[in-house]
């Protein structure tokens, strides 16, 4: 009886975690394909459209670490259930949005719900599965992430073409409610992290203010207000680091970043990589539909290339990093990312679609080679009792990188095009903005290659990735 109860709990946890892991990347990639149609129907400029994605990422970045800490204090199941219900309600509200401002606001709420389910679902899954079966469960959970990324552009394009952009959000509601129902009925008991400690409300507020000011500043460039907000965000970040060093129960353990070179540089490499690559799909979606005239479903078929290649390469790269030093594999991946971005620097209005697909293949291979080994390096650089902190820190770097990437894209488009809609007369300036964004990202990745190569080995006593006798 006890064995049957344990298996039921494990199955419920697997359904809950994999549904959550599929849902958020699926919706994010599907929405990107729908953005040009959203822009037409809600009269939104490309800079405003960038905020449909940025609002979600920014809210997630602001809330991820505080909600992770809250889950340790009040229980992971409770936070997960509340987050899934909030995510589902916000999805419905997004589909009912009557203008661009409402859609952006609801996306921010959705991002907060997403932050509540990002870490808690995987934490619950890890808790209920024994070590001997844990790898398989986590593998299925990772596969759900890649499946969401892979099918999102294609399914989102079809939904947008047949039933409008609203259907992209509506389809997420039943999936979220199913996950919430399974969590409520199937997950018996509650799981908390380390007992004791207080919630760092002051640090969380400073952190949120720093991110918000930085993102608002990036989207306001080249106006003077934009430079002022970016400077204010940087100053707030310095204050945040100083505060976290002094507080007894910090919301983010910055001491771990300062005292562990491999851990710190691996996280920095992740930040650079996501900053360079996350907005590529957004930019190419606008290009394919505004400039090339593709409908959402055809644009989705082109864009899905990167995710499919990434999903194919990533498991192989993870296994390879068990035998070869992760910094070597990850650095090769970053080099491929530089090549893919450099390829897109030469984008023109008449660039063959085959060339764009080829660039996406290179980018997908680069990210696939980078992601798993870099995660391996992060987790291998800390003690077992620091796995939770390490995972939350890496998740924060991912979201910060995504936020910076979208902010950079918005800033460059605003610099070249302003706040105007993309009409045929502006295609030349719009393409010039894309090329500049890809160039800046490629240069950033060159720096990332250096950071990745110089992080140090995670396995003492190795040479060229092989253990010394």
DRENDO-1510 file (C-alpha; in Angstrom, 1 decimal, always signed):
<recs>
REC; n; res; u; v; w
REC; 1; UNK; +0.0; +0.0; +0.0 .
REC; 2; UNK; +2.8; +2.4; +0.9 .
REC; 3; UNK; +4.6; +1.6; -2.3 .
REC; 4; UNK; +1.4; +2.3; -4.4 .
REC; 5; UNK; +1.0; +5.6; -2.5 .
REC; 6; UNK; +4.6; +6.6; -3.3 .
REC; 7; UNK; +4.2; +5.7; -7.0 .
REC; 8; UNK; +0.9; +7.7; -7.2 .
REC; 9; UNK; +2.7; +10.7; -5.6 .
REC; 10; UNK; +5.6; +10.4; -8.0 .
REC; 11; UNK; +3.3; +10.2; -11.0 .
REC; 12; UNK; +1.4; +13.3; -9.8 .
REC; 13; UNK; +4.6; +15.2; -9.3 .
REC; 14; UNK; +5.8; +14.2; -12.8 .
REC; 15; UNK; +2.6; +15.4; -14.4 .
REC; 16; UNK; +2.7; +18.6; -12.4 .
REC; 17; UNK; +6.4; +19.4; -13.1 .
REC; 18; UNK; +6.4; +18.5; -16.8 .
REC; 19; UNK; +3.2; +20.4; -17.5 .
REC; 20; UNK; +4.7; +23.5; -15.9 .
REC; 21; UNK; +8.0; +23.0; -17.7 .
REC; 22; UNK; +6.2; +22.7; -21.0 .
REC; 23; UNK; +3.8; +25.5; -20.5 .
REC; 24; UNK; +6.0; +28.5; -19.9 .
REC; 25; UNK; +8.5; +28.0; -22.8 .
REC; 26; UNK; +5.6; +26.9; -25.1 .
REC; 27; UNK; +3.7; +30.1; -24.4 .
REC; 28; UNK; +6.8; +32.3; -24.6 .
REC; 29; UNK; +7.8; +31.0; -28.0 .
REC; 30; UNK; +4.3; +30.9; -29.4 .
REC; 31; UNK; +3.6; +34.5; -28.4 .
REC; 32; UNK; +6.7; +35.7; -30.2 .
REC; 33; UNK; +5.2; +34.4; -33.5 .
REC; 34; UNK; +1.9; +36.2; -32.8 .
REC; 35; UNK; +3.5; +39.6; -32.0 .
REC; 36; UNK; +3.2; +41.2; -35.5 .
REC; 37; UNK; -0.5; +40.4; -35.7 .
REC; 38; UNK; -0.9; +41.7; -32.1 .
REC; 39; UNK; +0.9; +44.9; -33.2 .
REC; 40; UNK; -1.6; +45.4; -36.1 .
REC; 41; UNK; -4.7; +44.7; -34.1 .
REC; 42; UNK; -3.7; +46.6; -31.0 .
REC; 43; UNK; -1.8; +49.4; -32.8 .
REC; 44; UNK; +1.5; +48.7; -31.1 .
REC; 45; UNK; +5.0; +49.7; -32.4 .
REC; 46; UNK; +7.9; +47.2; -32.4 .
REC; 47; UNK; +9.3; +48.8; -29.2 .
REC; 48; UNK; +5.9; +48.4; -27.5 .
REC; 49; UNK; +5.6; +44.8; -28.8 .
REC; 50; UNK; +9.0; +44.0; -27.2 .
REC; 51; UNK; +7.4; +44.8; -23.9 .
REC; 52; UNK; +4.8; +42.0; -24.4 .
REC; 53; UNK; +7.7; +39.6; -24.0 .
REC; 54; UNK; +9.8; +41.8; -21.7 .
REC; 55; UNK; +7.0; +42.3; -19.1 .
REC; 56; UNK; +6.8; +38.6; -18.6 .
REC; 57; UNK; +10.6; +38.1; -18.3 .
REC; 58; UNK; +11.1; +41.2; -16.1 .
REC; 59; UNK; +8.3; +40.1; -13.7 .
REC; 60; UNK; +9.8; +36.6; -13.6 .
REC; 61; UNK; +13.3; +37.9; -12.9 .
REC; 62; UNK; +12.0; +40.2; -10.2 .
REC; 63; UNK; +10.0; +37.5; -8.5 .
REC; 64; UNK; +12.0; +34.3; -9.0 .
REC; 65; UNK; +14.4; +34.6; -6.1 .
REC; 66; UNK; +12.0; +36.1; -3.6 .
REC; 67; UNK; +9.3; +33.5; -4.4 .
REC; 68; UNK; +11.9; +30.8; -4.2 .
REC; 69; UNK; +12.8; +32.0; -0.7 .
REC; 70; UNK; +9.1; +32.2; +0.2 .
REC; 71; UNK; +8.6; +28.6; -0.9 .
REC; 72; UNK; +11.3; +27.5; +1.5 .
REC; 73; UNK; +9.5; +29.3; +4.3 .
REC; 74; UNK; +5.8; +28.4; +3.6 .
REC; 75; UNK; +6.0; +25.3; +1.4 .
REC; 76; UNK; +6.7; +24.5; -2.2 .
REC; 77; UNK; +3.4; +22.9; -3.0 .
REC; 78; UNK; +1.5; +25.9; -1.7 .
REC; 79; UNK; +3.6; +28.4; -3.7 .
REC; 80; UNK; +3.4; +26.2; -6.9 .
REC; 81; UNK; -0.4; +25.9; -6.7 .
REC; 82; UNK; -0.9; +29.6; -6.2 .
REC; 83; UNK; +1.5; +30.3; -9.0 .
REC; 84; UNK; -0.3; +28.0; -11.5 .
REC; 85; UNK; -3.7; +29.5; -10.7 .
REC; 86; UNK; -2.3; +33.0; -11.1 .
REC; 87; UNK; -0.6; +32.0; -14.4 .
REC; 88; UNK; -3.8; +30.5; -15.7 .
REC; 89; UNK; -5.9; +33.5; -14.7 .
REC; 90; UNK; -3.4; +35.9; -16.3 .
REC; 91; UNK; -3.4; +33.8; -19.5 .
REC; 92; UNK; -7.2; +34.3; -19.7 .
REC; 93; UNK; -6.8; +38.0; -19.1 .
REC; 94; UNK; -4.2; +38.3; -21.8 .
REC; 95; UNK; -6.5; +36.8; -24.3 .
REC; 96; UNK; -9.2; +39.3; -23.3 .
REC; 97; UNK; -6.9; +42.3; -23.3 .
REC; 98; UNK; -8.5; +45.3; -25.0 .
REC; 99; UNK; -5.3; +47.3; -25.7 .
REC; 100; UNK; -1.6; +47.1; -25.6 .
REC; 101; UNK; -1.2; +48.5; -22.1 .
REC; 102; UNK; -3.6; +46.0; -20.7 .
REC; 103; UNK; -1.8; +43.1; -22.5 .
REC; 104; UNK; +1.6; +44.2; -21.1 .
REC; 105; UNK; +0.1; +44.5; -17.6 .
REC; 106; UNK; -1.4; +41.1; -17.7 .
REC; 107; UNK; +1.8; +39.6; -19.1 .
REC; 108; UNK; +3.6; +41.0; -16.1 .
REC; 109; UNK; +1.1; +39.2; -13.8 .
REC; 110; UNK; +1.6; +36.1; -15.8 .
REC; 111; UNK; +5.4; +36.4; -15.3 .
REC; 112; UNK; +4.9; +36.6; -11.5 .
REC; 113; UNK; +2.9; +33.4; -11.7 .
REC; 114; UNK; +5.6; +31.8; -13.8 .
REC; 115; UNK; +8.2; +32.7; -11.3 .
REC; 116; UNK; +6.2; +30.8; -8.6 .
REC; 117; UNK; +6.2; +27.6; -10.6 .
REC; 118; UNK; +9.7; +27.7; -12.3 .
REC; 119; UNK; +11.7; +26.4; -9.3 .
REC; 120; UNK; +9.0; +24.8; -7.1 .
REC; 121; UNK; +7.9; +22.2; -9.7 .
REC; 122; UNK; +11.4; +20.8; -10.2 .
REC; 123; UNK; +12.1; +21.0; -6.5 .
REC; 124; UNK; +8.9; +18.9; -5.7 .
REC; 125; UNK; +9.9; +16.4; -8.4 .
REC; 126; UNK; +13.4; +16.0; -7.0 .
REC; 127; UNK; +12.0; +15.5; -3.5 .
REC; 128; UNK; +9.5; +12.7; -4.2 .
REC; 129; UNK; +11.7; +10.6; -6.5 .
REC; 130; UNK; +14.4; +8.4; -4.9 .
REC; 131; UNK; +18.0; +9.0; -6.2 .
REC; 132; UNK; +17.9; +5.8; -8.3 .
REC; 133; UNK; +15.0; +7.1; -10.3 .
REC; 134; UNK; +15.6; +10.8; -10.1 .
REC; 135; UNK; +17.7; +11.1; -13.3 .
REC; 136; UNK; +15.0; +9.7; -15.5 .
REC; 137; UNK; +12.4; +12.0; -14.0 .
REC; 138; UNK; +14.5; +15.1; -14.4 .
REC; 139; UNK; +15.3; +13.9; -18.0 .
REC; 140; UNK; +11.6; +13.8; -18.8 .
REC; 141; UNK; +11.1; +17.2; -17.2 .
REC; 142; UNK; +14.0; +18.7; -19.3 .
REC; 143; UNK; +12.4; +17.1; -22.4 .
REC; 144; UNK; +9.2; +18.9; -21.6 .
REC; 145; UNK; +11.1; +22.3; -21.7 .
REC; 146; UNK; +12.6; +21.5; -25.1 .
REC; 147; UNK; +9.3; +20.2; -26.4 .
REC; 148; UNK; +7.6; +23.5; -25.4 .
REC; 149; UNK; +10.3; +25.6; -27.1 .
REC; 150; UNK; +10.2; +23.4; -30.2 .
REC; 151; UNK; +6.4; +23.3; -30.9 .
REC; 152; UNK; +5.7; +26.8; -29.6 .
REC; 153; UNK; +6.5; +28.7; -32.8 .
REC; 154; UNK; +4.8; +26.2; -35.1 .
REC; 155; UNK; +1.6; +25.7; -33.0 .
REC; 156; UNK; +1.5; +29.4; -32.2 .
REC; 157; UNK; +1.6; +30.3; -35.8 .
REC; 158; UNK; -1.2; +27.9; -36.7 .
REC; 159; UNK; -3.4; +29.1; -33.8 .
REC; 160; UNK; -2.8; +32.8; -34.7 .
REC; 161; UNK; -3.7; +32.2; -38.4 .
REC; 162; UNK; -6.8; +30.1; -37.7 .
REC; 163; UNK; -8.3; +31.7; -34.6 .
REC; 164; UNK; -6.4; +34.8; -33.8 .
REC; 165; UNK; -3.6; +35.7; -31.4 .
REC; 166; UNK; -6.0; +35.4; -28.5 .
REC; 167; UNK; -6.1; +31.7; -28.9 .
REC; 168; UNK; -2.4; +31.4; -28.1 .
REC; 169; UNK; -3.2; +32.6; -24.5 .
REC; 170; UNK; -6.5; +30.7; -24.2 .
REC; 171; UNK; -5.0; +27.3; -25.0 .
REC; 172; UNK; -2.7; +27.7; -21.9 .
REC; 173; UNK; -5.6; +28.0; -19.5 .
REC; 174; UNK; -6.9; +24.4; -19.5 .
REC; 175; UNK; -3.3; +23.1; -19.3 .
REC; 176; UNK; -2.6; +25.3; -16.3 .
REC; 177; UNK; -5.9; +24.3; -14.5 .
REC; 178; UNK; -5.1; +20.6; -15.1 .
REC; 179; UNK; -1.7; +21.0; -13.5 .
REC; 180; UNK; -3.3; +22.9; -10.6 .
REC; 181; UNK; -5.9; +20.2; -10.1 .
REC; 182; UNK; -3.3; +17.4; -10.1 .
REC; 183; UNK; -1.2; +19.3; -7.7 .
REC; 184; UNK; -4.1; +19.9; -5.3 .
REC; 185; UNK; -5.4; +16.3; -5.4 .
REC; 186; UNK; -2.3; +14.2; -6.1 .
REC; 187; UNK; +0.4; +15.9; -4.1 .
REC; 188; UNK; -0.2; +14.8; -0.5 .
REC; 189; UNK; +1.8; +16.6; +2.1 .
REC; 190; UNK; +4.0; +19.7; +1.9 .
REC; 191; UNK; +7.7; +20.3; +1.4 .
REC; 192; UNK; +9.8; +23.2; +2.8 .
REC; 193; UNK; +13.4; +24.1; +2.6 .
REC; 194; UNK; +15.6; +24.9; +5.6 .
REC; 195; UNK; +13.7; +26.1; +8.6 .
REC; 196; UNK; +14.2; +29.4; +10.2 .
REC; 197; UNK; +15.3; +32.7; +8.7 .
REC; 198; UNK; +13.3; +35.7; +7.7 .
REC; 199; UNK; +12.2; +37.0; +4.3 .
REC; 200; UNK; +14.5; +39.7; +3.0 .
REC; 201; UNK; +11.8; +42.2; +2.0 .
REC; 202; UNK; +14.2; +45.2; +1.8 .
REC; 203; UNK; +16.7; +43.3; -0.5 .
REC; 204; UNK; +13.8; +42.1; -2.7 .
REC; 205; UNK; +12.5; +45.7; -3.1 .
REC; 206; UNK; +16.0; +47.0; -4.0 .
REC; 207; UNK; +16.5; +44.2; -6.5 .
REC; 208; UNK; +13.1; +44.8; -8.1 .
REC; 209; UNK; +13.8; +48.5; -8.4 .
REC; 210; UNK; +17.2; +47.9; -10.0 .
REC; 211; UNK; +15.8; +45.6; -12.7 .
REC; 212; UNK; +12.8; +47.8; -13.4 .
REC; 213; UNK; +14.9; +51.0; -13.7 .
REC; 214; UNK; +17.4; +49.3; -16.0 .
REC; 215; UNK; +14.7; +47.8; -18.3 .
REC; 216; UNK; +12.7; +51.1; -18.5 .
REC; 217; UNK; +16.0; +52.9; -19.2 .
REC; 218; UNK; +17.0; +50.5; -22.0 .
REC; 219; UNK; +13.7; +50.9; -23.7 .
REC; 220; UNK; +13.8; +54.7; -23.5 .
REC; 221; UNK; +17.2; +55.1; -25.1 .
REC; 222; UNK; +18.5; +57.3; -26.8 .
REC; 223; UNK; +16.6; +59.8; -24.7 .
REC; 224; UNK; +18.3; +61.4; -21.7 .
REC; 225; UNK; +15.7; +59.8; -19.4 .
REC; 226; UNK; +16.8; +56.4; -20.7 .
REC; 227; UNK; +20.5; +57.0; -19.7 .
REC; 228; UNK; +19.4; +58.3; -16.3 .
REC; 229; UNK; +17.3; +55.2; -15.6 .
REC; 230; UNK; +20.0; +52.9; -16.6 .
REC; 231; UNK; +22.4; +54.7; -14.3 .
REC; 232; UNK; +19.9; +54.6; -11.5 .
REC; 233; UNK; +19.4; +50.8; -12.1 .
REC; 234; UNK; +23.2; +50.3; -11.9 .
REC; 235; UNK; +23.5; +52.3; -8.7 .
REC; 236; UNK; +20.6; +50.3; -7.2 .
REC; 237; UNK; +22.3; +47.1; -8.1 .
REC; 238; UNK; +25.5; +48.2; -6.2 .
REC; 239; UNK; +23.3; +49.1; -3.2 .
REC; 240; UNK; +21.6; +45.6; -3.4 .
REC; 241; UNK; +25.0; +43.8; -3.4 .
REC; 242; UNK; +26.1; +45.8; -0.4 .
REC; 243; UNK; +22.9; +45.1; +1.4 .
REC; 244; UNK; +23.0; +41.4; +0.7 .
REC; 245; UNK; +26.5; +41.1; +2.1 .
REC; 246; UNK; +25.3; +42.5; +5.4 .
REC; 247; UNK; +21.9; +40.9; +5.9 .
REC; 248; UNK; +21.6; +37.7; +7.9 .
REC; 249; UNK; +19.1; +35.9; +5.5 .
REC; 250; UNK; +19.9; +37.3; +2.1 .
REC; 251; UNK; +17.5; +36.8; -0.8 .
REC; 252; UNK; +20.5; +36.1; -3.1 .
REC; 253; UNK; +23.8; +34.8; -1.8 .
REC; 254; UNK; +26.2; +37.1; -3.4 .
REC; 255; UNK; +29.0; +35.8; -1.2 .
REC; 256; UNK; +28.9; +32.6; -3.2 .
REC; 257; UNK; +29.5; +34.5; -6.4 .
REC; 258; UNK; +32.4; +36.4; -4.9 .
REC; 259; UNK; +34.2; +33.4; -3.4 .
REC; 260; UNK; +33.9; +30.8; -6.1 .
REC; 261; UNK; +35.6; +31.6; -9.4 .
REC; 262; UNK; +34.2; +28.7; -11.4 .
REC; 263; UNK; +30.7; +29.3; -10.1 .
REC; 264; UNK; +30.8; +33.0; -10.7 .
REC; 265; UNK; +32.3; +32.8; -14.2 .
REC; 266; UNK; +29.9; +30.0; -15.2 .
REC; 267; UNK; +27.0; +32.2; -14.2 .
REC; 268; UNK; +28.5; +35.2; -15.9 .
REC; 269; UNK; +28.9; +33.1; -19.1 .
REC; 270; UNK; +25.2; +32.1; -18.8 .
REC; 271; UNK; +24.2; +35.8; -18.4 .
REC; 272; UNK; +26.2; +36.8; -21.5 .
REC; 273; UNK; +24.8; +33.9; -23.6 .
REC; 274; UNK; +21.2; +34.6; -22.8 .
REC; 275; UNK; +21.8; +38.3; -23.3 .
REC; 276; UNK; +23.1; +37.6; -26.8 .
REC; 277; UNK; +20.6; +35.0; -28.0 .
REC; 278; UNK; +17.2; +35.4; -26.4 .
REC; 279; UNK; +15.9; +38.2; -28.6 .
REC; 280; UNK; +17.0; +36.5; -31.8 .
REC; 281; UNK; +13.6; +34.8; -32.3 .
REC; 282; UNK; +11.7; +38.0; -31.5 .
REC; 283; UNK; +13.8; +40.0; -34.0 .
REC; 284; UNK; +13.5; +37.4; -36.8 .
REC; 285; UNK; +9.8; +36.9; -36.2 .
REC; 286; UNK; +9.3; +40.7; -36.9 .
REC; 287; UNK; +11.6; +40.5; -39.9 .
REC; 288; UNK; +10.0; +37.4; -41.5 .
REC; 289; UNK; +6.5; +38.8; -41.1 .
REC; 290; UNK; +7.0; +42.6; -41.7 .
REC; 291; UNK; +9.7; +42.5; -44.3 .
REC; 292; UNK; +9.3; +39.1; -46.0 .
REC; 293; UNK; +5.5; +38.9; -45.7 .
REC; 294; UNK; +5.3; +35.4; -44.2 .
REC; 295; UNK; +2.2; +34.5; -42.3 .
REC; 296; UNK; +2.6; +33.5; -38.7 .
REC; 297; UNK; +2.5; +29.7; -39.4 .
REC; 298; UNK; +5.2; +29.9; -42.1 .
REC; 299; UNK; +7.3; +32.1; -39.8 .
REC; 300; UNK; +6.9; +29.6; -37.0 .
REC; 301; UNK; +8.2; +26.8; -39.3 .
REC; 302; UNK; +11.4; +28.8; -39.9 .
REC; 303; UNK; +11.9; +29.8; -36.3 .
REC; 304; UNK; +11.3; +26.3; -34.9 .
REC; 305; UNK; +14.7; +25.3; -36.4 .
REC; 306; UNK; +16.8; +26.7; -33.6 .
REC; 307; UNK; +14.8; +25.0; -30.8 .
REC; 308; UNK; +14.7; +21.6; -32.6 .
REC; 309; UNK; +18.5; +21.6; -33.1 .
REC; 310; UNK; +19.0; +22.8; -29.5 .
REC; 311; UNK; +16.8; +20.0; -28.2 .
REC; 312; UNK; +18.8; +17.5; -30.3 .
REC; 313; UNK; +22.3; +18.7; -29.3 .
REC; 314; UNK; +21.7; +19.5; -25.6 .
REC; 315; UNK; +21.4; +15.9; -24.2 .
REC; 316; UNK; +24.5; +14.9; -26.2 .
REC; 317; UNK; +26.4; +17.9; -24.8 .
REC; 318; UNK; +25.4; +17.1; -21.3 .
REC; 319; UNK; +26.7; +13.5; -21.5 .
REC; 320; UNK; +29.9; +14.9; -23.2 .
REC; 321; UNK; +30.5; +17.2; -20.3 .
REC; 322; UNK; +30.7; +14.2; -18.0 .
REC; 323; UNK; +33.8; +13.1; -19.8 .
REC; 324; UNK; +35.3; +16.4; -21.0 .
REC; 325; UNK; +35.7; +19.5; -18.9 .
REC; 326; UNK; +32.5; +21.5; -19.1 .
REC; 327; UNK; +34.3; +24.7; -19.9 .
REC; 328; UNK; +35.7; +23.3; -23.1 .
REC; 329; UNK; +32.3; +22.0; -24.4 .
REC; 330; UNK; +30.5; +25.2; -23.3 .
REC; 331; UNK; +33.1; +27.4; -24.9 .
REC; 332; UNK; +32.9; +25.6; -28.2 .
REC; 333; UNK; +29.1; +26.2; -28.0 .
REC; 334; UNK; +29.7; +29.9; -27.4 .
REC; 335; UNK; +32.0; +30.1; -30.4 .
REC; 336; UNK; +29.3; +28.6; -32.6 .
REC; 337; UNK; +26.9; +31.2; -31.2 .
REC; 338; UNK; +29.3; +34.0; -32.3 .
REC; 339; UNK; +29.4; +32.4; -35.8 .
REC; 340; UNK; +25.6; +32.3; -36.0 .
REC; 341; UNK; +25.1; +35.9; -34.9 .
REC; 342; UNK; +27.9; +37.1; -37.2 .
REC; 343; UNK; +26.0; +35.3; -40.0 .
REC; 344; UNK; +22.9; +37.3; -39.2 .
REC; 345; UNK; +24.9; +40.6; -39.2 .
REC; 346; UNK; +24.7; +40.5; -43.0 .
REC; 347; UNK; +20.9; +40.1; -43.1 .
REC; 348; UNK; +19.2; +41.8; -46.1 .
REC; 349; UNK; +15.7; +42.1; -47.3 .
REC; 350; UNK; +16.3; +39.5; -49.9 .
REC; 351; UNK; +18.4; +37.1; -47.9 .
REC; 352; UNK; +17.4; +33.5; -48.9 .
REC; 353; UNK; +15.3; +31.7; -46.2 .
REC; 354; UNK; +17.7; +28.8; -46.5 .
REC; 355; UNK; +20.5; +31.1; -45.2 .
REC; 356; UNK; +18.4; +32.2; -42.3 .
REC; 357; UNK; +17.6; +28.6; -41.4 .
REC; 358; UNK; +21.3; +27.7; -41.6 .
REC; 359; UNK; +22.1; +30.5; -39.2 .
REC; 360; UNK; +19.4; +29.2; -36.8 .
REC; 361; UNK; +20.9; +25.7; -37.1 .
REC; 362; UNK; +24.3; +27.1; -36.0 .
REC; 363; UNK; +22.8; +29.1; -33.2 .
REC; 364; UNK; +20.8; +26.1; -32.0 .
REC; 365; UNK; +23.9; +23.9; -32.0 .
REC; 366; UNK; +25.8; +26.6; -30.2 .
REC; 367; UNK; +23.2; +27.0; -27.5 .
REC; 368; UNK; +22.8; +23.2; -27.2 .
REC; 369; UNK; +26.5; +22.7; -26.7 .
REC; 370; UNK; +26.7; +25.6; -24.2 .
REC; 371; UNK; +23.6; +25.1; -22.0 .
REC; 372; UNK; +23.9; +21.6; -20.5 .
REC; 373; UNK; +27.7; +21.7; -19.9 .
REC; 374; UNK; +27.5; +25.2; -18.4 .
REC; 375; UNK; +24.7; +24.0; -16.0 .
REC; 376; UNK; +26.9; +21.0; -15.2 .
REC; 377; UNK; +29.8; +23.4; -14.3 .
REC; 378; UNK; +27.6; +25.6; -12.1 .
REC; 379; UNK; +26.2; +22.6; -10.1 .
REC; 380; UNK; +29.6; +20.9; -9.9 .
REC; 381; UNK; +31.2; +24.0; -8.5 .
REC; 382; UNK; +29.3; +23.9; -5.2 .
REC; 383; UNK; +28.7; +21.5; -2.4 .
REC; 384; UNK; +25.6; +19.4; -2.3 .
REC; 385; UNK; +24.0; +21.5; +0.4 .
REC; 386; UNK; +24.3; +24.5; -1.9 .
REC; 387; UNK; +22.4; +23.0; -4.9 .
REC; 388; UNK; +19.3; +25.0; -4.2 .
REC; 389; UNK; +21.2; +28.3; -4.0 .
REC; 390; UNK; +23.1; +27.4; -7.2 .
REC; 391; UNK; +20.0; +26.5; -9.1 .
REC; 392; UNK; +18.2; +29.7; -8.1 .
REC; 393; UNK; +21.3; +31.8; -9.0 .
REC; 394; UNK; +21.6; +30.2; -12.4 .
REC; 395; UNK; +17.9; +30.7; -13.0 .
REC; 396; UNK; +18.3; +34.4; -12.1 .
REC; 397; UNK; +21.1; +34.8; -14.6 .
REC; 398; UNK; +19.0; +33.2; -17.3 .
REC; 399; UNK; +16.1; +35.6; -16.7 .
REC; 400; UNK; +18.4; +38.6; -16.3 .
REC; 401; UNK; +20.0; +37.7; -19.6 .
REC; 402; UNK; +16.6; +37.3; -21.3 .
REC; 403; UNK; +15.6; +40.7; -19.9 .
REC; 404; UNK; +18.8; +42.4; -21.1 .
REC; 405; UNK; +18.5; +40.8; -24.6 .
REC; 406; UNK; +14.9; +42.2; -25.0 .
REC; 407; UNK; +16.0; +45.5; -23.6 .
REC; 408; UNK; +18.9; +45.7; -26.1 .
REC; 409; UNK; +16.6; +44.8; -29.0 .
REC; 410; UNK; +14.1; +47.5; -28.0 .
REC; 411; UNK; +16.8; +50.1; -27.5 .
REC; 412; UNK; +18.4; +49.4; -30.9 .
REC; 413; UNK; +15.1; +49.5; -32.7 .
REC; 414; UNK; +14.1; +52.7; -31.0 .
REC; 415; UNK; +17.4; +54.2; -32.0 .
REC; 416; UNK; +17.0; +53.4; -35.7 .
REC; 417; UNK; +13.2; +53.4; -36.2 .
REC; 418; UNK; +11.8; +55.3; -33.2 .
REC; 419; UNK; +8.3; +54.5; -31.9 .
REC; 420; UNK; +6.7; +54.1; -35.4 .
REC; 421; UNK; +5.0; +51.1; -36.9 .
REC; 422; UNK; +7.1; +49.2; -39.4 .
REC; 423; UNK; +5.9; +50.2; -42.8 .
REC; 424; UNK; +7.6; +49.4; -46.2 .
REC; 425; UNK; +9.2; +52.8; -46.1 .
REC; 426; UNK; +11.0; +51.9; -42.9 .
REC; 427; UNK; +12.1; +48.5; -43.9 .
REC; 428; UNK; +15.7; +49.6; -44.6 .
REC; 429; UNK; +16.1; +51.3; -41.2 .
REC; 430; UNK; +14.5; +48.4; -39.5 .
REC; 431; UNK; +16.9; +45.9; -41.1 .
REC; 432; UNK; +19.8; +48.1; -40.1 .
REC; 433; UNK; +18.6; +48.0; -36.5 .
REC; 434; UNK; +18.5; +44.2; -36.6 .
REC; 435; UNK; +22.0; +44.0; -38.0 .
REC; 436; UNK; +23.3; +46.3; -35.3 .
REC; 437; UNK; +21.6; +44.2; -32.6 .
REC; 438; UNK; +23.1; +41.0; -34.0 .
REC; 439; UNK; +26.6; +42.7; -34.1 .
REC; 440; UNK; +26.4; +43.9; -30.5 .
REC; 441; UNK; +25.3; +40.4; -29.4 .
REC; 442; UNK; +28.1; +38.8; -31.4 .
REC; 443; UNK; +30.7; +41.0; -29.8 .
REC; 444; UNK; +29.2; +40.2; -26.3 .
REC; 445; UNK; +29.6; +36.5; -27.1 .
REC; 446; UNK; +33.3; +37.0; -27.9 .
REC; 447; UNK; +33.7; +38.3; -24.4 .
REC; 448; UNK; +31.6; +35.3; -23.2 .
REC; 449; UNK; +34.0; +32.9; -24.9 .
REC; 450; UNK; +36.9; +34.4; -22.9 .
REC; 451; UNK; +34.9; +34.2; -19.6 .
REC; 452; UNK; +33.9; +30.6; -20.3 .
REC; 453; UNK; +37.5; +29.5; -21.2 .
REC; 454; UNK; +39.0; +31.1; -18.1 .
REC; 455; UNK; +36.5; +29.9; -15.5 .
REC; 456; UNK; +38.8; +27.0; -14.4 .
REC; 457; UNK; +38.1; +23.2; -14.2 .
REC; 458; UNK; +35.4; +21.7; -12.1 .
REC; 459; UNK; +37.2; +18.4; -11.7 .
REC; 460; UNK; +40.5; +18.8; -9.8 .
REC; 461; UNK; +43.3; +16.6; -11.2 .
REC; 462; UNK; +42.1; +16.5; -14.8 .
REC; 463; UNK; +44.0; +17.2; -18.0 .
REC; 464; UNK; +42.1; +17.9; -21.2 .
REC; 465; UNK; +38.9; +16.6; -19.6 .
REC; 466; UNK; +40.4; +13.2; -18.6 .
REC; 467; UNK; +41.2; +12.3; -15.0 .
REC; 468; UNK; +44.8; +11.9; -14.3 .
REC; 469; UNK; +45.9; +8.5; -13.0 .
</recs>
